[in-house]
């Protein structure tokens, strides 16, 4: 369907057809009722007897059945046409909105859907610079491309709606177009679509390209619809969901072995995602059905074959739970459903002991993955459970809050995480998922999946969230547990947690704060050191500390020199500790100068240069949010002074010269404090200038103290 066809589509005629078929259904039902009372009555009452009456009765029964089917099919046709009509009218309204937006941007949408723009308007005699002309062209091209993409997507969805309706009408018609022989006519609506999708899933391995696209079409059209999702999952049952998930992976591997560019691969990947999303959408209702949840558990503990002999590029017999883990990686699940599922999967795993029960499904090693949408192969269901937790912070908080340190101990050391990458090797994917789940639990926000805090508003940290954060740092950092050996794939999540808990990190690193430390300083230092193996993660923690120190100085009253001095000491100690951690990371490179330079170069690269730019994407803690631009300007003065004109070249000068690095950092601390002082209302008074020199002198001592604290806790 092109744009001209969609614009000219006779939707009023479609509305009339809906009304016609609905009326016809009513008339058929009326005749059916009369047939029963007026014609069948004499025979059934015994008023008319004999051979003729018997044959007449049989004929009437046949006609009655035909009328019953006719009523059913007519209503089914009406409901299908009504669905298509509703979908197309919504898309027509969306097109009008797109056209209005395009007109406001002075864009012209051609009949074929292409988008253009007129020359730049200028007044008579006005000269336009090349830069201005290029800028206008670039802006209009960007707007046109975006409008063009939206039109293309809209036309795709219009074609999908048309094809869904056509397929439903063909099925409703039955085998014989001249008779009413389809007593199971489904019609339109979410439940009818769910039955069609369920039937297609049961025949998945034998579907041709057209039917596979129809299944993709139905699933996409009903995405997020809880009525469709519940009807589909109940129709398929857990065994059907698991079978379909495994079959999708199997078909993907078979097709990819022949042609990695086959368009069916994209459909299969989307189908697996949509199946997980459907289970997620149905989960609030399913969680309240003990029988369904019990059947999910029973099916999860049974084997499912997802590969068979030489017909596929690899074979595997897996537990249903492993396929459930793949489904859990998609969509946002109900808290009760997720908690119950997590408890069941972990209980099953614990009961089997070590080696991991999942590892038995990796012999011989499978050559294709189960999950088509994430790294790894999907053979560790706990990865799926934890991934689902990261999308539901409430569930994650309850999971870790109720479990306490014992749950952390089990997930880090108590279980036997499998290297669930195709071909083996690599860090288990469960650690990355665990980090994201902990971030969700401690912050109440859905993680970004990398270094950096989410765009969503920062939430207050309640007692449970704070306890989980404290337990996590204690477990990761204590010598009795991991001793700072933070798994590499968790470094981004740990950095994000510490970045959001910057006030607690700051107070814990600053020894002059006395009893205000939230984290054990030794555990914290070792955790940051472990995280610092990833330069980008360490830079995140570092820049948040700079922002926090600048913010605390900006809100400290200018007439309170004692508080100013305390804040300078705290900031200097925290920065001294972080710089020492950084120095130790570089020192650990040993004689490998290239590795040391590489770490420093990445560290500087992720800061993007000067202070205000370096802190793009970092946010002030909530207690400073009300200060707005004023506080941000003060923070930028501090951070600009810190970074100055430093760039990646510092890596060349200090890569293996740790003492030189320490001197550079103390010089930057001086520069940052002097830059901050220029914004202080009393900066011009002799008293303030004298105090500033004392503060800077004391900051050196505090910086050295922070450095010594870090060194001692790192065993240096």
TORGURO-766790 format. One record per residue (C-alpha): x, y, z. Coordinates in pm, whole numbers, plus 50000, padded with zeros to 5 digits. Layout:
N
XYZ
...
***
This chain:
716
500005000050000
501505033349895
500655067550032
498255076649752
496325044249797
496105049250171
494895085150133
492235074349883
491085043450071
487285043950108
486965039650482
483315050850474
482625021550242
484384998950489
482175012650769
479115005550556
480304969850498
480644964950872
477064976850921
475824954650635
477384922750770
476224930651121
472664935750995
472844903750791
473914884451100
470894897751287
468534888351003
470024853350980
469594848451350
465944859451321
465234833851048
467014807251255
464754814351553
461604813451339
462724780651183
462864765051524
459464776451644
457324777251327
458614747751125
460184724151375
457384728551627
454744706151460
457254677951409
458684679051759
455244681651917
454014650951722
451324670151533
452894659551201
453884622851182
455054598750916
457884593950668
457464628450515
457644644450857
460864625450933
462544636650607
461264672050658
462714672151008
466154661450880
466044688350611
465004714750861
467874704651092
470364708950804
468954743250717
468954752551086
472664743351111
473404763450796
471614793850940
473444789751270
476774788851084
475684817950864
474964839151170
478304830151322
480244836851002
478414869650934
479224882551279
482804870951236
483104889850905
481604920851065
484034919651357
487064914351128
486054943550906
485414964551217
488944957651344
490504967051010
488324997950986
489335009151336
493025003051272
493025021850941
491085051351082
493605055051367
496405054551112
494545080350899
494445103451202
498135097051266
498895106250905
497015139050944
499135146851248
502335138951057
501185160650765
500455189850999
503885186251159
505525185150816
503675216550705
504785234851019
508385226450926
507775238050567
508135202950428
506225189550129
504985153450123
504645140649767
502055115249652
504655087549654
505555094850019
508845112449948
509495143950152
511085175650014
511535211850114
511525245349930
514595267449894
515495288950191
513315320050199
515235352750191
514145388850156
514805405949821
518395417349803
519385397450113
522575377450089
522785343950260
526145330050368
527155295250258
527235284550625
523625295950676
522505278550358
524255246450453
522755247950801
519235252550658
519705223350419
521065200750693
518175209250930
515505204050664
517085171750545
517055158750904
513375168250947
512485153050609
514235120250686
512425117351018
509015124650860
509825100250580
510655072650828
507395078151014
505375076950691
507125044850583
506385028950921
502755040550907
502255025450561
503824992950680
501354991550968
498474999550731
499544970950506
499814948250808
496264957250917
494974949850567
496784916450552
495604906150900
492034913150794
492404894350466
493864863950641
491084864150901
488414866750630
489934837850435
489864816450749
486294827150831
485044817650484
485834780950539
486724755150276
483714760550049
482954796049943
479364786949849
478264773050185
478464782650549
480814755550667
482994773250922
481354767951262
484634777651428
484824811751260
486894833451493
486154868351368
488084898051502
489284909951840
492144901352072
490954866552168
490404856651805
493874869151715
495304849452008
493704817051883
495064823251533
498544830551672
498444799551895
497554777851596
500384792751389
502864786951672
501914750051688
502694747351314
505754769951335
508274746151179
506114740850869
505014776950810
505864792550476
507234828150455
503734842750420
502334825850730
505474834250928
504984870750837
501304868350933
502274854951276
504744883551318
501994907251207
499444894251461
501954894851747
503084930351669
499544943451633
498584930151976
501794939552156
501054950952510
497384940252496
496774920552821
493604904152684
495474890452383
498444880852600
496344861552851
494354843752581
497564834152396
499484821452699
496524801752830
495924786652488
499584776852440
500134766652804
503664766752948
504674736352743
503644753952423
505484785752520
508684766252591
508384745352276
507864776052059
510794794552218
513134765452153
511804759451803
512394796051713
516034792351820
516344759751626
514824774451309
517004805251339
520134783551352
519044762051058
518184791750837
521294811550935
523484781850844
522284785750486
521914823550455
522614848650731
520794875450532
517524855950507
514694880250603
513034852850809
515774856551070
514494891151165
510944877351193
512094849051419
514014872351648
510994895251673
508674865751737
510774854352032
510754889552173
506994892752123
506374859152288
508294870852595
506424903852592
503124885152579
504034864152882
505044896153061
501744913452972
499774883453097
501864878753411
499714900153649
496724877553581
498674845053559
500344851753895
496894849754057
496194815553906
497894788754122
497124761353870
498824779753584
501864788353795
502134752053908
502014740153548
504764764953459
506924750553737
506244714753634
507074722053269
510184741253375
511664710553545
511234688553238
513464683952935
512664700152601
514554690352285
515514720452074
517824703051828
517554669851655
520374649751501
522064661351184
519114681451055
520284712251244
523724728351306
523924715051661
521574698751906
520524704752262
518144690652517
517374717352774
515184722453076
511994742253034
513374767453282
516184775453039
513614784752776
511634804053038
514844823553112
514894834252747
511284846552769
512014865153093
514614886052911
511804904152730
509134926652877
508294939753223
506934912353448
504544914653740
506324915854076
504494886054225
505014865153912
508694873653900
509384867354268
507634833454257
509444823753936
512834834454073
512324814254391
511304783254191
514244784953948
516804790454224
515284763254443
515524738454154
519124748754089
520094746854457
518594712354502
520804698654222
524004712454379
527244715054182
528184712853904
525324733953777
522334714153661
522284736553353
525774725353254
524464690553179
522644705352881
525924718152736
527364683552665
528084682052381
528384720052349
525444734252151
526304753751842
523374777551857
521954800052127
518464799752274
518064837352318
518334856151989
518324891052143
521114893052401
524774883452446
525484847952544
523394818552444
520604818852700
521404785452863
521594800153217
518004807953327
519224828253626
520524853753375
516964856953245
515554859853598
518024887453689
517474905353358
513744906253434
514564919853781
516474948953625
513274959153442
511224957853764
513034976854043
510294968654294
510764931254238
514554935054249
514384953854579
512224926954736
514394899054596
517664912754736
516104929255041
514524897055163
517534876055071
520154897955242
523884889855226
523104852755193
521464858954856
524514878154735
526774850254857
524764824454666
524644844354342
528354852554352
529844820954501
527164796154602
526014787754252
528024775053959
527414800553681
527934784653344
529934800853061
526784802852856
528334815752536
528074795252220
531334776452194
532084781852565
534474806852720
533904842452832
532594855953160
529174841653253
526384865053145
524754861453486
527224886553637
526214914353398
522544906853470
523274905753844
524884940153830
521894954953648
519464938953894
521424953054190
521414987354030
517624985753989
517214973954350
519435001254500
518275030554286
514655022254201
515405030253836
515795008853525
519495007553429
520805020453098
522774988653037
526105006953038
528045033553227
525795063453300
522765071453511
519245068753363
517385099753244
514455092153475
514195113353794
516405102354082
514285086654356
514735088654733
516715058754864
514635041355129
516085019955407
515844987455209
517555002154902
520345016355118
520804983455301
521154964954970
523734990554851
525684987255176
525514949055168
526664948954805
529714970754870
530554950255179
530314917554987
532234929654682
534934946354890
535484925755203
538444902155220
536114874655342
534104876455018
535364890154686
538014913854820
537444939054542
537454913754258
534494929854081
533484909153777
534364929053465
530854928553323
529534943553649
531864973653653
529354996353480
526524987853722
528744991254032
530015024853906
526445036453848
525395026254201
528345044854358
527735074754130
524135077354246
525185071754608
527825098854567
527015115454902
527585082855087
530705075454884
532035110454956
531395108555331
532875073655353
536115082955175
536515114455388
537945103555724
537375137955879
533645130355862
534035107956166
530965086556223
529205097955906
530715070355692
528035048555535
530265023155362
533245006655525
536115026655376
538294996055315
535514977455136
534665008554935
538255015054827
538684979254712
535394979854522
536345012154343
539754997354263
538084966454116
535674988053919
538555010053798
539784981953575
537204997753344
538445033953285
534995046053180
533405032453498
536075048753718
535645081953536
531925080853617
532625077453992
535345103853974
533265130053794
530355125254031
532725131554322
533965163454155
530375174654099
529435166754458
532445184954604
531715215254389
528045214154488
528735212254861
531075242154835
528455261354638
525805257454912
528085263655210
527445299155343
530265322755250
530265336355607
530905302455767
534655296355723
534655265655950
532085247555736
533925257855421
537145243655562
535435211055656
533935207055311
537295214355147
538945188355370
536255162555291
536445168554918
540245168254923
540355135255113
537835118954880
539675131054571
543015120854721
541685085654776
540295083454422
543515096554271
545495070854466
543225043354338
543805056253988
547565057054047
547495021254175
545595009653867
548265025253648
550995011053870
549474976253835
550254977653465
553834970753574
556314976653297
553644975953027
553745012452930
551345007752637
548664993052869
549125021653116
548835047652842
545805029852703
544035030853043
544785068153089
543775076452734
540405059252782
539985076753117
540475110952956
538485102252647
535345094452845
535585128253020
535335147152689
537595175052808
536645204453030
534535203753343
531075213553221
531405190552920
532995163053123
530005162453355
527395160653082
525015133053184
525895134853554
523395149053796
523525166754128
522095147254422
518445155654499
519325178354791
521015202254546
518445200354269
516555231554384
519655252954321
519345248353946
521645268053717
523265287654001
524665256054158
525625242053821
527665273153740
529465270154072
530075233154013
531415240753667
533825266653808
535245239854037
535435212653773
536725235753499
539465245953736
540235209553803
540435198553442
541715231253300
543255225052960
544305189753047
543765163852776
544765128852684
548385140352652
548685137353030
548775099952972
552045104152785
553645122953078
552345102353368
551615067653237
554305051053448
555345080253669
552945077053960
554615104654161
554255128353868
550585119153851
550125127254220
551785161354172
549575168453872
546455160154074
547425182654368
548035210954125
544565205653980
543075206454330
544695240454384
543345252854052
539845240054126
539685257154467
540975290154327
538465288354043
535635281454292
536775310454511
536245335354228
532505329554260
532415334854637
530735367754743
533635375454981
536405366954735
537575403154715
538165408155090
541685404855239
540295381255505
538955357255242
542215357255045
544125348755364
541635321455452
541835307255100
545585301855130
545045283855463
542285262655313
544465253055019
547325244055254
544975222455462
543545207155146
547035194055064
547215176455399
543725162055355
544545150955001
547615132155133
545465116855410
542945104255155
545765090254943
547285072555243
543885057955338
543495043054993
547045029354989
546715012555327
543434996055232
544954983554910
547854967955100
550444992654967
***
